[in-house]
Amino acid sequence: MSHDKLAVRLAQILMRFNNGGRFSLEELASEFNVDIRTIQRDLNQRLSFMPIKKENGKYFLESFALGKLSVKDIQNFAMLSGIQELYPKLDEDFITDLLNSKVNSIFMIKNNGFEKVDYENFKIISVAILKHNILNFNYKEKSREVKPYKLLNYQGIWYLIADEKDKLKHFTFSKIKNIRKNDEIFTPKEEFLDQILNDKNIWLDDSKEAIVKLDKKAKEYFFRKNILNNFELIDEDEQSYTLKVYFSYDDELLNVVKQ
């Protein structure tokens, strides 16, 4: 099954639940033209983190979660649910927090293809972003204290965007060690939120550049997938394009080359 079809079905199921609908397995299977086992897998596995109840053969969303998500939020949740590599296992309490605060306030997704991440660290950071807790951790053999703003997935690599000493920085998620959530609360700065919202890599002051040769056979894939966001075409021959690529993270460029 393609991820696109799965994501569309999950989005539509979430939309119906979010609007207060109650459905039997048979009704959902008929509506989406799939068998009952597929719908059971949707509800019991792919959407198992959702507060879905069953009464008298009908499935519905718990009242406290009704109407909490926008159309965009539901589309994001469907994508996250349908592609297991994107997120680690999410528990009920964590998802309840996300439902009540909206997923877009925590996560920013920039492309397809995702690395696996440590569940406990992912949860600690997400909750800290949600509740504006200061974080302490080790990064590149140094102790850090930061105010977390976003978990950013860029070109398949996860980053924490955080304020360290009044400067917005990015931290590669996989390199964050010994993370601890501080009870101290901070107030997010509007200027940082605006910079993140309008992100085009311009708000990161350590932008780099590299020369990349792109085989013409790969042109359609790279541009359709929007894998290269910031680049200049500087040369072309019969076999390839020569591009000057602008990037902010080393892993970002490495991930592009791997593809």
VOGU-3710 file (C-alpha; in Angstrom, 3 decimals, decimal comma):
1> mshdklavrl> 0,000/0,000/0,000  1,340/3,447/-0,868  1,935/5,888/1,947  -0,139/8,473/0,078  -3,284/6,317/0,025  -2,793/5,320/3,641  -2,286/8,921/4,724  -5,436/10,058/2,891  -7,545/7,335/4,514  -6,176/8,049/7,987
11> aqilmrfnng> -6,762/11,775/7,485  -10,379/11,176/6,523  -10,960/8,826/9,457  -9,433/11,359/11,840  -11,573/14,124/10,324  -14,745/12,135/10,900  -13,788/11,285/14,474  -12,755/14,888/15,143  -16,223/16,032/14,013  -17,943/13,695/16,469
21> grfsleelas> -18,756/10,824/14,121  -19,436/7,265/15,300  -18,756/4,384/12,937  -18,707/0,610/12,824  -15,888/-1,354/11,225  -18,232/-2,359/8,424  -19,209/1,245/7,689  -15,611/2,399/7,480  -14,555/-0,597/5,387  -17,368/0,056/2,932
31> efnvdirtiq> -16,691/3,786/2,717  -12,979/3,383/1,999  -13,345/0,241/-0,112  -11,005/-1,860/2,022  -11,553/-5,002/4,048  -12,489/-5,007/7,727  -9,033/-6,250/8,744  -7,475/-3,139/7,220  -9,804/-0,871/9,221  -9,053/-2,876/12,366
41> rdlnqrlsfm> -5,350/-2,333/11,707  -5,988/1,394/11,215  -7,820/1,750/14,531  -5,912/-0,751/16,656  -2,377/-0,165/15,382  -1,904/2,915/13,218  -4,199/5,088/15,332  -3,755/3,216/18,605  -2,401/6,333/20,297  -5,678/8,177/19,689
51> pikkengkyf> -8,293/8,245/22,502  -10,785/6,170/20,476  -13,576/4,343/22,326  -15,913/1,551/21,274  -19,514/1,222/22,437  -22,259/-0,938/20,933  -20,107/-1,749/17,927  -19,384/1,915/17,134  -16,002/3,643/17,326  -15,700/7,309/18,296
61> lesfalgkls> -13,302/9,858/19,762  -13,309/10,685/23,475  -15,231/13,893/24,138  -12,204/15,755/25,539  -10,420/15,406/22,182  -13,304/16,427/19,907  -12,741/19,415/17,654  -9,204/19,990/18,852  -7,497/19,591/15,483  -7,551/21,729/12,354
71> vkdiqnfaml> -7,586/20,171/8,892  -3,826/20,740/8,625  -3,224/19,131/12,008  -5,210/16,077/10,964  -3,264/15,778/7,726  -0,016/15,936/9,689  -1,192/13,333/12,175  -2,206/11,033/9,354  1,213/11,366/7,761  2,945/10,736/11,070
81> sgiqelypkl> 0,740/7,748/11,836  1,126/6,159/8,440  4,906/6,275/8,306  6,278/4,484/11,345  9,862/5,569/10,748  8,922/9,199/11,369  8,006/8,984/15,017  8,803/6,498/17,734  6,012/4,809/19,661  3,769/7,476/21,166
91> dedfitdlln> 1,937/6,795/24,410  -1,580/7,931/25,292  -0,596/10,752/27,663  1,821/12,195/25,145  -0,716/12,133/22,324  -3,398/13,625/24,558  -1,094/16,588/25,161  -0,540/16,915/21,429  -4,259/16,757/20,709  -4,955/19,550/23,135
101> skvnsifmik> -2,151/21,830/21,983  -1,986/21,147/18,226  0,857/19,287/16,598  2,102/22,281/14,598  3,168/24,124/17,741  5,795/21,442/18,385  6,862/19,874/15,101  7,985/21,255/11,755  8,267/18,857/8,821  10,344/19,909/5,816
111> nngfekvdye> 10,530/16,798/3,644  9,845/13,086/3,237  12,016/10,294/4,589  12,810/10,136/8,270  15,394/8,786/10,666  14,413/6,695/13,673  14,771/8,513/16,965  14,951/7,644/20,648  11,425/7,634/22,040  12,178/8,833/25,573
121> nfkiisvail> 14,292/11,779/24,427  11,735/12,632/21,765  8,983/12,688/24,358  10,973/14,721/26,905  11,789/17,383/24,321  8,254/17,484/22,913  6,685/17,928/26,335  9,265/20,596/27,220  8,354/22,518/24,051  4,673/22,138/24,822
131> khnilnfnyk> 4,993/23,315/28,424  7,894/25,764/27,931  10,310/23,951/30,249  14,027/24,666/30,092  16,147/21,684/29,006  19,598/20,566/30,133  21,665/18,089/28,115  25,132/17,230/26,855  25,967/18,096/23,262  29,354/17,758/21,597
141> eksrevkpyk> 30,922/17,052/25,002  29,542/20,262/26,520  26,763/20,875/29,044  23,932/22,914/27,567  20,933/24,744/29,000  18,391/25,782/26,376  14,855/27,015/25,876  13,295/24,631/23,323  11,089/25,939/20,501  10,653/23,279/17,806
151> llnyqgiwyl> 11,564/19,796/16,687  12,462/20,257/13,039  12,666/17,419/10,542  14,732/18,663/7,634  15,683/16,311/4,806  14,947/13,335/7,056  17,130/14,467/9,964  15,671/15,654/13,280  16,910/18,857/14,926  15,989/20,709/18,076
161> iadekdklkh> 15,601/24,438/17,509  16,302/26,173/20,813  17,372/29,426/22,418  20,788/29,158/24,035  22,001/32,338/25,723  19,559/34,490/23,730  20,626/33,014/20,405  18,513/30,691/18,260  20,476/27,512/17,486  19,923/24,063/16,036
171> ftfskiknir> 21,041/20,818/17,704  21,167/17,487/15,879  18,723/15,281/17,773  20,803/12,105/17,604  23,764/13,887/19,225  21,806/15,126/22,264  22,746/13,078/25,354  21,676/12,875/29,009  18,674/15,101/28,488  16,803/16,447/31,529
181> kndeiftpke> 13,682/18,593/31,711  14,004/21,503/34,124  11,010/22,640/36,199  11,883/26,228/35,324  9,450/27,815/32,847  10,326/30,321/30,124  8,256/32,629/27,931  8,899/32,084/24,193  10,096/35,159/22,317  7,809/36,299/19,522
191> efldqilndk> 10,794/37,270/17,383  12,149/33,713/17,552  8,732/32,224/16,777  8,466/34,501/13,737  11,951/33,550/12,552  11,128/29,859/12,787  7,752/30,303/11,102  9,331/32,133/8,163  12,270/29,740/7,967  14,185/29,461/4,723
201> niwlddskea> 17,491/28,746/6,458  18,109/32,507/6,544  17,614/32,671/10,310  20,544/30,353/10,928  23,738/32,363/10,908  26,041/29,482/9,992  24,813/28,856/6,462  27,302/26,949/4,290  27,617/26,149/0,616  28,858/23,237/-1,469
211> ivkldkkake> 29,159/22,329/-5,145  27,063/19,307/-6,105  26,830/17,460/-9,418  23,345/16,149/-10,166  22,853/13,438/-12,769  20,157/14,523/-15,214  18,440/11,175/-14,751  17,792/12,158/-11,140  16,437/15,624/-11,954  12,753/14,724/-11,823
221> yffrknilnn> 13,088/12,862/-8,512  15,080/15,588/-6,772  12,918/18,482/-7,880  9,600/16,659/-7,488  10,582/15,712/-3,939  11,820/19,263/-3,292  14,997/17,764/-1,848  17,139/20,731/-2,815  15,530/23,874/-1,437  18,276/26,492/-1,686
231> felidedeqs> 20,578/26,257/-4,686  21,868/27,959/-7,831  22,411/26,296/-11,197  25,963/27,236/-12,178  26,730/24,825/-15,052  25,178/22,149/-17,247  26,414/19,530/-19,688  24,833/16,551/-21,441  24,985/14,284/-18,399  24,624/16,504/-15,352
241> ytlkvyfsyd> 23,851/19,791/-13,652  26,361/21,558/-11,419  24,643/23,202/-8,479  25,788/25,501/-5,721  23,835/24,247/-2,707  23,262/26,315/0,424  22,730/24,427/3,666  22,842/24,914/7,413  23,463/21,426/8,765  26,175/18,971/7,727
251> dellnvvkq> 23,715/16,092/8,050  21,351/17,935/5,726  23,856/17,860/2,865  24,963/14,287/3,605  21,348/13,138/3,489  20,884/14,780/0,086  23,997/13,057/-1,290  22,821/9,664/0,008  19,616/9,953/-1,972
//
